[in-house]
Every structure is written in structure tokens, then in C-alpha cells.
Amino acid sequence: MHARSFRFDASQLNFLFAPRKPRTPLLRLLFGLVGLVLLAVLVFFGVFVGAAMLAAGMAWRLLARRTPRTPAAARQTFEAEYRVVQKPQLPTPR
């Protein structure tokens, strides 16, 4: 009985995923400009989303401060006495 071993050989698929530049200089320029415009749009929206997040955080803080806080006397406090317990010393190794 012959056991078949299946190996995935990616060398046959390299031509599908290899980036190739167009030969026409005008088409190269067009693709370059499309890439730059896409990059500018992504950066613009990234900055816009970041600014919106900062503005929302600042608004959240301003609105959270307006909520009435409970006075110090109304808060529950626990009074206790504490004492420091010394750490037991381990015997020295021989």
C-alpha cells in the first residue's frame, strides 16, 4: 500500500500575489497618485476619529463633574487601630 503525502507548494501561486508595476509611465503615475490620495484620506479620518475621541472624553469629564457629590459626613468611614507586624525571619541555610 502506498501512502500519499500532500504538500502545499506555493510556488505555483506566486504569480497571483506578486505585485507588478504597470509598464506605462502614465498608469504608474496614476496608481501612485491614487495611493497618495488613499493614504491622505486614511490619515485624515484617523486624525478626525482621534480628535472626536478626545472631545468625547473631555465632554464626559465635564458632565461627570456636574453630578452632585455626597458630602464627606454622609460617607461611611471606618475607624480602626492598626499595628505593624514584623516579618518572621527564616532560619539561615546551612
C-alpha positions in Angstrom: 0.0 0.0 0.0 1.4 3.4 -1.0 0.8 6.3 1.3 0.3 9.6 -0.4 1.7 12.7 1.1 0.1 16.0 0.1 2.3 19.1 0.3 1.2 22.5 -0.5 3.5 24.1 -3.0 3.1 27.8 -3.0 5.5 28.4 -5.9 2.7 27.8 -8.4 0.6 30.6 -6.8 3.4 33.2 -6.7 2.3 34.8 -9.9 -1.2 35.6 -8.4 0.0 37.6 -5.5 3.2 39.2 -6.7 2.9 42.9 -7.1 3.7 44.1 -10.6 4.1 47.7 -11.7 2.4 48.7 -14.9 4.7 49.4 -17.7 3.0 52.6 -18.9 4.5 55.6 -17.1 1.2 57.4 -17.1 -0.5 54.5 -15.4 2.3 54.3 -12.9 1.8 58.0 -12.1 -2.0 57.4 -11.8 -1.6 54.5 -9.4 0.9 56.5 -7.3 -1.5 59.4 -7.0 -4.4 57.1 -6.1 -2.2 55.6 -3.4 -1.3 59.0 -2.0 -4.9 60.1 -2.0 -5.9 56.9 -0.2 -3.2 57.5 2.3 -4.3 61.1 2.9 -7.9 60.1 3.3 -6.9 57.4 5.9 -4.7 59.8 7.8 -7.5 62.5 7.8 -10.1 60.1 9.1 -7.6 58.8 11.7 -7.0 62.3 13.0 -10.7 63.0 12.9 -11.6 59.9 14.9 -8.8 60.7 17.4 -10.0 64.2 17.8 -13.6 63.0 18.3 -12.5 60.6 20.9 -10.6 63.3 22.8 -13.6 65.6 22.6 -15.9 62.9 23.8 -13.6 62.1 26.7 -13.4 65.8 27.7 -17.2 66.2 27.5 -17.6 63.1 29.6 -15.3 64.5 32.3 -17.1 67.9 32.3 -20.5 66.2 32.6 -19.3 63.8 35.3 -18.2 66.8 37.4 -21.6 68.3 37.4 -23.2 65.4 39.2 -23.7 66.2 42.9 -21.2 64.6 45.2 -22.0 63.3 48.6 -20.7 65.3 51.4 -17.8 63.9 53.5 -20.1 63.5 56.5 -22.5 61.3 54.6 -19.8 58.9 53.5 -19.3 55.9 55.7 -15.9 55.8 57.4 -14.4 53.0 59.3 -12.1 53.8 62.2 -9.7 51.2 63.3 -6.4 50.7 65.1 -3.5 49.1 63.3 -0.2 47.7 64.4 2.8 46.7 62.3 3.6 43.1 62.4 7.3 42.2 61.9 8.1 39.8 59.2 9.3 36.4 60.7 12.9 35.7 59.9 13.6 32.4 58.2 16.4 30.2 59.5 19.7 30.6 57.6 20.6 27.7 55.3 23.5 25.5 56.4 
